[in-house]
């Protein structure tokens, strides 16, 4: 039987794990010897890219040819130009998955690989399909797209930490925040609620600290380092380094020799930041995190005392101000007995073992993170399948046309609360940024008899793997239309690229 593979495709780093006999889980090391692969792509030439540690090191020198944080751009229209070619975010993600495939093949000697791929719980369905298409382009058979907090809970459950508790999984990665409340038993995990944001992650703390350094330098020298791509990248690198070091130190000194040149000659960057200052400059981010947690509990009609355990997941959960926020809110319920960086990949490998029949005594369910529905003739969102529904699931709703003589109608499929669970608008026309357009199709609505009121039944369904399908039927005439959200990468220039 082929290996049970789990992949954590991350904003900052990606990781691949394999479930073996007796429940042993291997994290496959990258070619640099590390247990993770930096999710960075460097275009060395038109048909040659470097991925991983060597690519990350090129950010300082050739930032225009180096692309990081690709996961954050999935589901957007952003394009990246390199050597006269244009690439979409999912295509660049496909290159990272190809590097992961090469890493797995070196480890196993096998050409084919079936894997569970994790995605942020708060990813919309378009973003999920971008991940799936990238993995499939690289040659992986995607067994399932698994929500990251659920994956971490599966791992926690698998290593025997299961005592019939209600757990809050707090997953803060490089670019996304997921919070799920999960009921955990000896042989099962059941997700109750989920929320989060795809606009909050460790990267945002780096940007806030870098901006603090830039403002200090501007006040002293009158020079804006943000206008210099190389200088700004250096400060982002130093900000990330300071963020990590402040997890164990009270103050960090930052020195960058020859960061720029003034009329008087070269200037060096020298500054420091302590924990209190870090907490102050990143306070807007932690305030949003607190609000998202409080709102999730409120929506579930739960209180702090209802949470038995908090499981911190993701490297950014180590940030001292984040850690302080979680301890302040939940006190002694925060667990520290699993590696937050590796829990998601390991949980995906556990799920792969379940799907392949290697693990037969464990079950779990997951829930939808967004409301799904359509846009009505007034430009408002009509929810059909509500968030926090256990899937696989199917819901239907009946509509009529605005006019009896309408011969065709457009079914515009939407997902609400785009980017953040704090979004609450019902008006697509007034707040388009709070919705994701998943697709649209038309159906004929001409009734067979003039006296009949036109009736259209719209059905939303999500299967075990999270694939969304929409069907619409005109009950009067029998005409039908349907839509399934699937993406495929077809950029021929990608196939000419050598990966190192």
Buried (B, 14 or more C-beta within 10 A) or exposed (E): EEBBBBBBBBBBBBBBBBBBEEEEBBBBBBBEEBBBBBBBBBBBEEBBBBBBBBBBBBBBEBBEBBBBBBBBBBBEEEEBEBEEBEBBBBBBBBBBBBBBBBBBBEBBEEEEBBBBBBBBBBBBBBBBBBBBBBBBBBBBEBBBBBBBBBBBBBBBBBBEBBEEBBBBBBBBBBBBBBBBBBBBBEEBBBBBBBBBBBBBBBBBBBBBBBBBBBBBBEEEBEBBBBEBEBBBBBBBBBBBBBBBBBEEEEBBEBEBEEBBEEEEEEBEBBBEBBBEBBBBBBEEBBEBBBEBBEBBBEEBEBEBEEBBBBBBBBBBBBBBBBBEBBBEBBEEBBBEEBBBBBBBBBBBBBBBBBBBEBBEEBEBBBBBBBBBBBBEEEEBBBBBBBBBBEBBBBBBBEBEBEEEEBEEBEBBBBBBBBBBBBBEBBBBEEBBEBBBBBBBBEBBBEBEEEEEEBBBBBBBBBBEBBBBBBBBBBBBBEBEBEBEBEBEBEBEBBEEBEBB
